[in-house]
Amino acid sequence: IRDEERGYNKNLFCIPKHYEEDLERVFIPHGLILDRTERLARDIMQDMGSHHIVALCVLKGGYKFFADLLDHIKALNQNGDKSVPVTVDFVRIKSYC
């Protein structure tokens, strides 16, 4: 996002009451994030071909994105002409180590 990016008016979105006073604008709408996540899943499936996918999630901050990405990969696996095996694992990393 460029520094001069103005974002979207918060009135265009359903904002939880406890965030209304703290939030001025929305820079990246949730729908755009979901669209990009689905596109990433499609790219991964295309790039991996029929190779086994090993998905590794860095806890704790990446869990929601990781779950959404795996949901898209799972849907592509179910609805596509090929099924690719997927193994999931998690790792916790300390930034000071």
Backbone bond lengths (Angstrom), bond angles and torsions (degrees), N, CA, C in turn:
res aa  C-N    CA-C-N  psi(-1)  N-CA   C-N-CA  omega(-1)  CA-C   N-CA-C  phi
1 I - - - 1.445 - - 1.520 107.70 -
2 R 1.317 115.21 127.04 1.466 119.89 179.10 1.526 110.87 -70.76
3 D 1.323 117.02 154.09 1.468 121.93 -179.53 1.522 112.20 -60.15
4 E 1.328 116.97 -33.42 1.462 120.21 -177.56 1.536 113.22 -85.25
5 E 1.318 116.88 1.72 1.471 121.17 179.44 1.524 110.24 -61.94
6 R 1.351 115.71 128.25 1.459 120.65 -177.76 1.527 112.62 -89.75
7 G 1.314 117.98 -20.29 1.455 120.09 -179.88 1.515 111.82 76.05
8 Y 1.333 115.98 -164.93 1.459 123.36 -178.55 1.524 109.19 -112.31
9 N 1.305 115.78 147.39 1.459 121.12 176.74 1.522 108.94 -63.41
10 K 1.312 116.97 133.77 1.469 120.69 -176.77 1.525 112.15 -65.18
11 N 1.332 118.35 -19.12 1.465 121.16 178.77 1.523 112.94 -70.51
12 L 1.321 117.26 -10.24 1.461 121.46 177.31 1.532 111.87 -81.97
13 F 1.334 117.16 -6.27 1.459 122.07 -173.50 1.516 111.52 -125.99
14 C 1.317 115.46 160.53 1.468 121.74 173.08 1.527 107.15 -88.37
15 I 1.302 115.58 104.40 1.469 121.51 -176.86 1.528 108.20 -103.22
16 P 1.339 118.57 129.68 1.462 120.25 175.63 1.530 110.97 -56.93
17 K 1.312 116.44 141.24 1.463 122.24 -176.26 1.532 112.97 -51.97
18 H 1.333 116.52 -39.80 1.465 118.55 -175.96 1.533 113.06 -71.98
19 Y 1.352 118.50 -7.03 1.465 121.58 176.08 1.526 112.87 -106.78
20 E 1.324 118.54 -11.92 1.460 121.55 -172.31 1.527 113.72 -55.07
21 E 1.316 118.00 -43.76 1.467 121.21 -177.08 1.536 112.47 -74.79
22 D 1.314 117.09 -25.79 1.465 120.93 -176.38 1.524 113.31 -90.23
23 L 1.311 116.86 -16.38 1.463 121.74 -173.61 1.518 110.93 -102.26
24 E 1.319 116.34 127.78 1.466 120.60 179.15 1.525 111.31 -100.05
25 R 1.324 117.97 -44.52 1.461 123.03 -177.73 1.521 109.62 -147.57
26 V 1.329 115.63 164.42 1.463 122.21 175.54 1.529 106.69 -111.61
27 F 1.317 117.07 122.48 1.459 120.51 -178.16 1.520 112.64 -88.90
28 I 1.325 117.21 -40.12 1.463 120.65 -179.90 1.522 107.80 -129.80
29 P 1.333 118.00 108.09 1.466 120.47 -179.64 1.527 111.64 -65.42
30 H 1.323 115.87 149.04 1.457 122.41 -178.59 1.529 111.72 -55.58
31 G 1.328 116.73 -40.76 1.463 120.96 -179.85 1.519 112.50 -60.42
32 L 1.330 116.71 -37.61 1.466 120.95 178.31 1.527 110.07 -67.64
33 I 1.320 116.64 -39.52 1.466 120.36 177.62 1.531 109.78 -62.74
34 L 1.343 117.25 -44.24 1.469 120.64 178.24 1.522 111.31 -62.67
35 D 1.336 116.81 -40.99 1.462 120.64 179.26 1.523 111.08 -62.52
36 R 1.320 116.83 -44.68 1.475 121.13 179.40 1.529 111.30 -66.63
37 T 1.324 116.70 -34.92 1.465 120.45 178.11 1.523 110.12 -66.54
38 E 1.326 116.75 -42.02 1.468 120.08 176.90 1.525 110.76 -63.91
39 R 1.332 116.97 -40.94 1.465 120.91 178.52 1.535 110.38 -62.28
40 L 1.325 116.56 -40.16 1.464 121.15 177.97 1.522 110.40 -63.12
41 A 1.325 117.17 -41.93 1.469 120.97 177.90 1.528 110.64 -61.36
42 R 1.329 116.82 -42.44 1.477 120.69 178.04 1.528 110.81 -62.88
43 D 1.348 116.10 -42.43 1.468 119.92 179.05 1.527 111.11 -63.84
44 I 1.322 117.04 -41.33 1.468 121.04 178.91 1.520 109.82 -62.06
45 M 1.336 116.84 -46.71 1.471 120.44 -179.52 1.530 110.80 -62.10
46 Q 1.320 117.12 -40.23 1.457 121.00 179.66 1.527 110.89 -68.11
47 D 1.322 117.03 -45.31 1.465 121.05 -177.71 1.527 112.54 -68.08
48 M 1.324 117.31 -35.66 1.461 121.16 -176.67 1.528 112.62 -78.93
49 G 1.333 116.89 -19.94 1.461 118.84 -178.82 1.513 109.63 61.31
50 S 1.321 116.36 -125.80 1.467 120.24 -179.97 1.531 111.66 -102.95
51 H 1.334 117.17 11.79 1.462 121.22 179.59 1.531 111.00 -72.45
52 H 1.300 115.36 149.77 1.457 123.44 175.96 1.533 108.86 -62.47
53 I 1.331 116.88 133.52 1.475 121.62 178.07 1.528 108.64 -100.54
54 V 1.322 116.12 127.54 1.456 121.63 173.68 1.527 106.02 -109.74
55 A 1.330 116.29 111.87 1.461 121.98 -177.91 1.526 108.70 -101.98
56 L 1.320 116.12 124.01 1.458 122.03 -177.21 1.523 108.67 -120.07
57 C 1.323 116.78 121.49 1.466 122.67 -178.70 1.525 109.60 -102.85
58 V 1.330 115.44 131.19 1.454 121.07 173.78 1.530 107.15 -88.36
59 L 1.335 116.11 115.72 1.464 121.37 -179.97 1.522 108.88 -79.96
60 K 1.222 120.73 153.06 1.439 130.68 2.96 1.513 110.79 -105.29
61 G 1.312 117.54 -23.60 1.452 120.52 -173.02 1.508 116.12 -67.52
62 G 1.327 118.65 -23.41 1.455 120.79 -175.27 1.509 115.01 -91.43
63 Y 1.329 118.67 0.44 1.457 120.87 -171.57 1.528 113.58 -61.51
64 K 1.318 119.14 -46.70 1.471 121.28 -176.42 1.522 110.91 -63.59
65 F 1.324 117.00 -47.34 1.460 120.72 177.36 1.523 110.56 -60.14
66 F 1.321 116.26 -44.70 1.460 122.62 -179.56 1.523 110.65 -59.44
67 A 1.333 117.17 -45.29 1.462 121.50 179.71 1.527 110.82 -63.51
68 D 1.324 117.54 -42.55 1.466 121.17 178.25 1.523 110.93 -63.56
69 L 1.326 116.63 -43.24 1.466 121.04 179.18 1.524 110.59 -62.11
70 L 1.329 117.46 -44.67 1.462 120.60 178.86 1.526 112.18 -65.37
71 D 1.333 117.74 -34.66 1.467 120.81 175.77 1.523 110.63 -60.94
72 H 1.326 117.03 -42.35 1.466 120.56 178.49 1.531 111.08 -67.40
73 I 1.321 117.49 -41.15 1.464 121.04 177.76 1.526 109.89 -63.32
74 K 1.323 116.81 -42.39 1.462 121.13 178.54 1.528 110.84 -61.17
75 A 1.327 117.45 -44.02 1.463 121.43 178.75 1.525 110.66 -62.49
76 L 1.318 117.43 -41.65 1.465 120.72 178.20 1.520 110.54 -65.43
77 N 1.329 116.55 -37.47 1.464 121.29 177.80 1.530 111.11 -63.84
78 Q 1.325 116.84 -40.20 1.469 121.46 -177.64 1.521 112.11 -75.82
79 N 1.330 116.79 -34.34 1.455 120.73 -173.41 1.526 113.65 -99.86
80 G 1.302 116.97 -4.17 1.462 120.40 -177.70 1.518 112.13 -91.52
81 D 1.318 114.82 177.46 1.457 120.24 179.62 1.525 112.70 -85.20
82 K 1.316 116.59 -7.49 1.466 120.85 177.56 1.516 109.40 -135.48
83 S 1.315 116.16 155.01 1.456 121.74 177.72 1.521 108.41 -119.64
84 V 1.308 115.41 126.89 1.461 121.66 -177.82 1.525 108.32 -109.00
85 P 1.346 117.79 129.43 1.471 119.02 177.35 1.529 110.93 -66.77
86 V 1.339 114.91 139.06 1.462 121.18 -179.32 1.530 108.29 -127.44
87 T 1.324 115.84 127.61 1.456 122.33 174.25 1.519 107.51 -110.45
88 V 1.330 116.20 135.64 1.461 121.74 -177.17 1.524 109.42 -117.24
89 D 1.330 115.64 137.55 1.455 120.24 175.58 1.526 108.72 -147.30
90 F 1.319 115.76 166.16 1.459 121.80 -176.62 1.520 109.11 -130.25
91 V 1.326 115.50 149.58 1.451 121.46 176.49 1.521 108.32 -139.11
92 R 1.317 115.90 140.01 1.464 121.11 175.17 1.514 107.26 -109.19
93 I 1.310 115.77 129.94 1.465 121.02 -176.66 1.522 108.82 -123.65
94 K 1.324 115.66 138.03 1.457 121.33 175.11 1.524 107.55 -101.69
95 S 1.315 115.85 127.61 1.472 120.32 -174.42 1.520 112.94 -66.71
96 Y 1.312 117.52 -21.26 1.462 119.35 -176.77 1.534 112.59 -93.63
97 C 1.320 117.58 2.92 1.469 120.26 179.21 1.508 111.07 -100.68
